[in-house]
Amino acid sequence: MTFLLNEEELNEHLSTTMIRPPEGTIAQHRRDLEVFEAWSKKDHCAHFTLLSCMHEDLIGAYEHCPTTKEMWDQLMFDFEGTSITRLRSLVLKFELYKKEPKNSMTEHLRIMSAMIRDLKNAEIVLSD
């Protein structure tokens, strides 16, 4: 993700945010608004880039974030560390998972594969 954002010169949006400028003098407000709108347009591009790199089942959890920085911060919180709570949550999710009737076998296996990958990334060894 960071590689794509860096290539598009959008990497700064992972760590910065900007708010709409307050009303001021007409000329100054117009300049500030132009800067904000240019930043906002690039932020939307970065936002879309992050979402397009995600599995479909993750998009819904992050598309509500108003800025790229907020989305990135949430992603880092959710996936960067493997706290005891997160480890337990991953194991419990895997142990309790059952195929839903609406899911095809392919979808079911994709979900299981994603859970196994998450557990493997957290260095949890599964036994038969």
Secondary structure, 3 states (H helix, E strand, C coil): CHHHHHHCCCHHHHCCCCCCCCCCCHHHHHHHHHHHHHHHHHHHHHHHHHHHCCCHHHHHHHCCCCCHHHHHHHHHHHHCCCCHHHHHHHHHHHHHCCCCCCCCHHHHHHHHHHHHHHHHHCCCCCCC
